[in-house]
Amino acid sequence: MRHLQSFRFVDAVTRAGSIRRAAESLSITPSALNRRILALEEELGVQIFERMPRGVRLSTAGEMLIHHIRTQISDMERVKSQIADLSGVRRGRVSIACSQALLPYFLPEQIAHYRREHPGVNFGVFVRDRQAAEEALVDHSADLALVFEPVRLADFQTLLAIRQTVYGVMSATHPLAQKETLRLRECLMYPVALPTAPIGVRHLLETAMMKSSLTLAPVVESDSFEFLRHYALAEDLISFQIPIGLQPDGIDSNLVMRPLDARDAPQGTLYIGQLRSRTLPVAAARFADQITRNLQQRYA
């Protein structure tokens, strides 16, 4: 499998955009890495990288090669995972590209549960927006993507789609905290904090605005739901989130979550998916089965 080592070197240089930076990540010298790249280029009879003053970029031939390389590396990881599974010892790595709403509660809980049974499996969890999540699937830097309200993704194979209602998040002392459901018009009578435009929750709220005479005028905007949730306590205003990103009941008695009335704001969709036509390694496939079962039970 010596050729796979050369393939990994090419992949590392492609991701780093620099032989020096890739060498640091691989713990080898830049000169040694450059010799391996030159040897592979000589074997192929074509230049893989264009050398530039501040790094390298793939040539046209390199673009063709990197797709083959990443498929080969992914296939080998899948086979290694299947071989390990035969002995009853599940090993491997599961890489996840996800919306930030999955970070505080859902994924820590699910990964910890999985690793209690399979401690030989390690995980990589990376926040990605909808487009970046698909790109991560395509270049095999992610096995699974969990994204909220994605645009149409051509290479995305949906494993599960779960509807999510938008919730208002506020302190327990807020005037609307005693209501069971919230009307959007009522919420906008008070200061609100909103996620920034690319985030799915903001898209749903703006869609609701198009059907009314209401206006969104946030006093605070952020691309961090964690910040917005805490800021709801700091200024006693209303922020917005989806259930998968909210803490279980009873963890924080100072914070209250109430659903927006379905007449005011449309539900969004949380998608769990993988790269279309790719066969996942065993560890990733089994983790996907676990989280889809859990979500089906949770939101059935």
C-alpha positions in Angstrom: 0.0 0.0 0.0 3.0 2.3 -0.5 1.1 4.2 -3.2 -1.5 5.2 -0.7 1.2 7.0 1.4 2.1 9.0 -1.7 -1.6 9.7 -2.3 -2.0 10.9 1.3 1.0 13.3 0.7 -0.7 14.7 -2.4 -4.0 15.1 -0.5 -2.2 16.9 2.4 -0.5 19.3 0.1 -3.7 20.0 -1.7 -5.6 20.8 1.5 -2.7 22.9 2.9 -2.0 24.8 -0.4 1.7 24.6 0.6 4.4 21.9 0.7 5.8 23.5 3.8 2.5 23.6 5.7 1.7 20.1 4.6 5.1 18.8 5.8 4.4 20.3 9.2 1.1 18.5 9.5 2.8 15.2 8.3 5.8 15.6 10.6 8.3 15.3 7.8 10.7 17.8 6.2 9.5 20.0 3.3 12.4 18.7 1.2 11.4 15.0 1.8 7.8 15.8 0.9 8.8 17.7 -2.2 10.9 14.7 -3.4 7.9 12.4 -3.0 5.7 14.7 -5.0 8.4 15.1 -7.7 8.8 11.3 -7.9 5.1 10.8 -8.3 5.0 13.5 -11.0 7.9 11.8 -12.8 6.1 8.5 -12.6 2.9 10.0 -14.0 4.7 12.0 -16.6 2.8 15.2 -15.7 2.9 18.0 -13.2 0.5 17.6 -10.4 1.0 21.0 -8.8 1.7 24.4 -10.2 4.4 26.0 -8.0 3.7 29.6 -7.1 5.6 32.2 -5.0 3.4 31.6 -1.9 2.4 28.0 -2.3 1.1 25.5 -4.8 -2.2 24.7 -6.5 -3.4 21.7 -8.5 -2.8 21.6 -12.2 -5.6 20.3 -14.5 -4.1 16.8 -14.2 -3.8 17.3 -10.5 -7.6 18.1 -10.3 -8.3 14.8 -12.0 -5.9 12.9 -9.8 -7.1 14.2 -6.4 -10.6 12.9 -7.1 -9.1 9.4 -7.7 -6.9 9.8 -4.6 -9.7 10.7 -2.3 -11.9 7.9 -3.6 -9.0 5.4 -3.0 -8.3 6.6 0.5 -12.0 6.5 1.4 -12.4 3.0 0.0 -9.4 1.8 1.9 -10.7 3.3 5.2 -14.0 1.5 4.5 -12.3 -1.8 3.9 -10.2 -1.5 7.0 -13.3 -0.7 9.0 -15.1 -3.8 7.6 -12.1 -6.0 8.4 -12.0 -4.6 12.0 -15.7 -5.3 12.3 -15.1 -9.0 11.4 -13.1 -9.4 14.6 -15.8 -7.7 16.6 -13.5 -4.7 17.3 -14.9 -1.6 15.5 -12.3 0.9 14.6 -12.1 3.9 12.3 -12.9 7.6 12.2 -16.2 9.3 11.7 -16.0 12.9 10.3 -19.1 15.1 10.5 -19.9 18.4 8.9 -22.8 20.0 10.7 -24.8 23.1 11.4 -23.8 24.7 14.8 -27.2 23.8 16.3 -26.0 20.2 16.6 -23.0 21.1 18.7 -24.2 21.9 22.2 -26.3 18.9 23.1 -27.2 16.4 20.4 -23.8 15.4 19.0 -22.0 15.2 22.3 -24.7 13.0 23.6 -24.7 10.7 20.5 -21.0 10.5 20.1 -20.4 9.6 23.8 -23.1 6.9 23.6 -21.5 5.4 20.5 -18.0 5.5 21.9 -19.1 3.8 25.1 -19.7 0.7 22.9 -16.9 1.3 20.4 -14.0 3.2 22.1 -11.8 2.4 19.1 -13.7 4.8 16.9 -12.7 8.5 16.9 -14.6 11.5 15.6 -14.0 14.8 13.9 -16.8 17.3 14.2 -16.7 20.5 12.1 -19.1 23.4 11.7 -20.0 24.0 8.1 -22.7 26.0 6.3 -24.9 24.3 3.8 -22.7 24.7 0.8 -19.5 23.9 2.7 -21.0 20.7 4.1 -21.7 19.4 0.6 -18.1 20.3 -0.4 -16.8 18.4 2.6 -18.8 15.3 1.5 -17.5 15.6 -2.1 -13.8 15.9 -1.1 -14.3 13.1 1.5 -13.2 15.3 4.4 -16.6 14.4 5.9 -18.5 11.1 6.0 -21.8 12.6 7.2 -23.5 16.0 7.0 -26.2 17.3 9.4 -27.5 20.6 8.1 -30.5 22.7 8.6 -32.5 24.1 5.7 -30.0 23.4 3.0 -30.3 24.7 -0.5 -30.7 22.0 -3.2 -27.6 19.9 -2.9 -26.8 17.8 -6.0 -24.4 15.4 -4.4 -26.4 15.1 -1.1 -28.1 11.7 -0.4 -30.7 12.3 2.3 -30.8 9.6 5.0 -33.4 11.4 7.1 -35.3 14.7 7.1 -36.8 16.0 10.4 -39.1 19.0 10.7 -38.0 21.6 13.2 -40.2 24.4 14.6 -38.6 27.8 15.4 -38.5 28.5 19.1 -38.3 31.8 20.9 -35.6 31.7 23.6 -35.8 34.2 26.6 -35.3 34.5 30.3 -37.8 33.2 32.7 -38.6 36.7 33.7 -39.5 37.9 30.2 -43.2 39.1 29.8 -43.8 36.4 27.2 -42.3 33.5 29.2 -45.6 32.4 30.6 -47.2 31.8 27.2 -47.4 28.3 25.7 -46.8 29.4 22.1 -45.6 32.7 20.8 -47.0 35.0 18.1 -44.3 36.6 16.0 -46.0 40.0 16.3 -45.8 39.8 20.1 -42.1 38.9 19.9 -41.3 41.9 17.8 -42.8 44.2 20.3 -39.7 43.5 22.4 -36.0 43.7 21.5 -34.8 40.6 19.6 -31.4 39.0 18.8 -31.1 37.2 15.5 -28.7 34.8 13.8 -27.0 36.2 10.7 -28.5 35.9 7.2 -26.9 32.6 6.0 -28.3 30.7 8.9 -31.5 28.7 8.3 -33.4 30.1 11.3 -32.9 33.6 10.0 -34.1 32.4 6.5 -37.3 31.1 8.1 -38.0 34.3 9.9 -37.4 36.4 6.8 -39.8 34.1 4.9 -42.4 34.8 7.6 -41.8 38.5 7.2 -42.6 38.3 3.5 -46.2 37.3 4.4 -46.8 40.1 6.8 -46.3 43.7 7.4 -43.9 43.1 10.2 -40.2 44.1 10.1 -37.2 42.4 11.6 -35.0 45.0 13.4 -32.6 43.0 15.6 -30.7 44.9 18.3 -28.0 42.2 18.2 -26.9 39.8 15.4 -24.5 36.9 15.6 -23.4 33.8 13.8 -23.2 32.0 17.2 -26.3 30.4 18.7 -24.4 29.9 21.9 -23.8 33.7 22.2 -27.4 34.5 21.3 -28.8 32.1 23.9 -26.7 33.6 26.6 -27.4 37.1 25.5 -31.1 36.5 25.9 -30.4 36.4 29.6 -28.0 39.4 29.6 -30.5 41.9 28.2 -33.8 40.0 28.8 -34.6 39.9 25.1 -35.8 37.2 22.7 -33.6 35.1 20.5 -34.6 32.2 18.2 -33.4 28.6 17.8 -34.5 25.2 16.7 -35.3 22.3 19.2 -32.2 20.2 18.3 -30.0 23.1 19.5 -31.8 23.7 22.8 -30.9 22.4 26.2 -33.0 19.6 27.7 -35.8 20.9 30.1 -34.6 21.6 33.6 -30.9 22.3 32.9 -31.2 26.0 33.2 -34.2 27.3 35.1 -33.4 30.9 34.0 -34.0 30.2 30.4 -37.4 29.5 28.7 -38.0 28.1 25.2 -41.4 28.5 23.5 -42.5 27.5 20.0 -43.6 30.1 17.5 -47.2 29.7 16.3 -47.3 27.7 13.1 -49.5 30.4 11.5 -46.6 32.9 11.8 -43.4 31.0 10.9 -42.9 27.9 8.7 -41.1 24.9 10.0 -37.6 24.1 8.7 -36.0 20.8 8.0 -32.9 19.2 9.5 -31.2 16.9 7.0 -28.9 14.0 7.7 -27.0 12.8 4.6 -24.0 11.5 2.9 -22.3 11.7 -0.5 -24.6 10.2 -3.1 -23.5 6.8 -4.3 -20.7 6.5 -1.7 -20.5 3.4 0.5 -19.7 4.6 4.0 -17.1 2.9 6.3 -18.7 0.6 8.8 -18.2 3.0 11.8 -19.8 5.9 9.9 -22.7 3.9 8.6 -23.4 2.5 12.1 -23.3 6.0 13.6 -25.6 7.2 10.9 -28.0 4.4 11.8 -27.8 5.4 15.5 -28.6 9.1 15.1 -31.4 8.5 12.5 -33.1 6.1 15.0 -32.7 8.6 17.8 -34.1 11.5 15.8 -37.0 9.4 14.6 -37.9 8.5 18.2 -37.3 12.0 19.4 -39.4 13.8 16.8 -41.9 11.1 15.7 
